[in-house]
């Protein structure tokens, strides 16, 4: 009986605040709780006010960062480290793309099955060389 009370309490407290809750006795004499009254049977409507759980504060991580002594200089260093990592990855991709274009004689056009002409291939190589120069300085 004690466990049934806790289960009913949990169910009732977990319902949305606007939900209506009905209770009645079934044919076997057990108390039934539901969000809908039974058809053709008298049910009591319960007036239950459920408070929503407290929202997690979005500013908590920011407060912890301030507590740890992080300041604008630390954030700038972190941003620069991240930018350095992204530049290194882009440089590696640009070099790989250029190497692939230079080694392969026949190149398919992006998004197509057609082969690139020599002029198109040379344009792609030129663009890849510019990408390498941009990302690998």
N, C-alpha and C positions, 0 to 999 in steps of 0.2 A: 504494500500500500504506500509505503514511504517513497519508493522509487517511482511509482505512478504519479505521485504529487509533483515530484521534481521534473518528470518528463512533461507533464501538463503545463507546469510553470514555464519551462524552457520553450515549449511550443507557443504558448501565449505571448511570451516576451519577445520572441523572434518574429512575430507577425508585424507587418508594417503598421504605422500609427493610425492610418485611415481605415484599416481593415475592421470589419465587423466580425465578432466571434460569437458563436451560438453554442449552447450546451443543452443536452437532453439525455435521457436514459433510453438505451436501446432495449430490444426484446428480452435480453438476458439480464437486464438490470445494471449494466455497466454505464458509466458516465462517458458520453462522447462529446468531443469538442471539434468544431468545424467552422469554416468561414462561410458556409451556406447552411440554411436551416433544412431539416429533412422534409421531403415532400409529404404532405398529409399528416404531419405530426407536429405537436406543439413543442416549441423550443424557446429557451430563455436567451435573450441577447445580453451579452456581458459588456459592460462599459470598462474598457481597458485603455489606459493611456501608456503608450510605450515611448520612452525617450530614445532617440537615435544614439548610437555609440559616439563617443567623442571623436572628432576628426583629428588625424595626425597633423601636427603642425608642419607646414611646408618650410617654415623658416628654421626648423631645428638644425638641418645640416649647415646652414649658413652661420648659425650661432656657434656651432661646434668649430667651424673653420676660424671664426674670430677668436674663440677661446684658445685655440692652439697657437695663436700668434700669426696666422697667415695674414698677409697684407697684400697690397697691390703689387709689390715687387715679387712676392712668391707666385701670385697668380700670373704675372707677366712671364716669369721664368717657366711655369708650367705650360703656358700657351706657346712659348718659343720652343720648348722641348717637343711639344706635339707637332708644331709646324715643321720642325727639323725632321721628325720621323716621317711625316707625310711627304716632304720634299724628297727624302731618300727613297721612299717607295715609288714615287712618280719617276724619279731618275732611273731606277732599276727597270721600270716598265718601258720607259722611253728607249733605253739602250737595247732592251730585249726586242722591242718592235723594230728598231732600226736594223739590228742584226738580222732579224727574220726577213725584212724587206731586201736587204743586200744579198743574202745567201740564196733566196729563192728566185729562180728565174721567172716563173709564172705566178702571178698573184691574182687572186679573185677579188673583185671589187666588194667592199663592205655592203652587206645586205643583198647580195646578188650572187648568181652563179656565173656571171660573165667574167671573163678574164680581162685584166687591166692591160691597156696598150702600153707601149714603152714610155710614151709621154706621161700617161697617168701614173705609171710606176715611178718615174723620175720625180713627179710632183709629190707622191707619197713619201719617197725617200727624203726629199728636201724638207717636207713638213716634219718628218721624224727627226731629222738633224736639228731643226729649230727647237723641237720639244726637248731634245737632249741638251741643247745649249741653255734652254730656259730652266730646266729642273736640275741640271748637274753643275751649276756654276760653283 
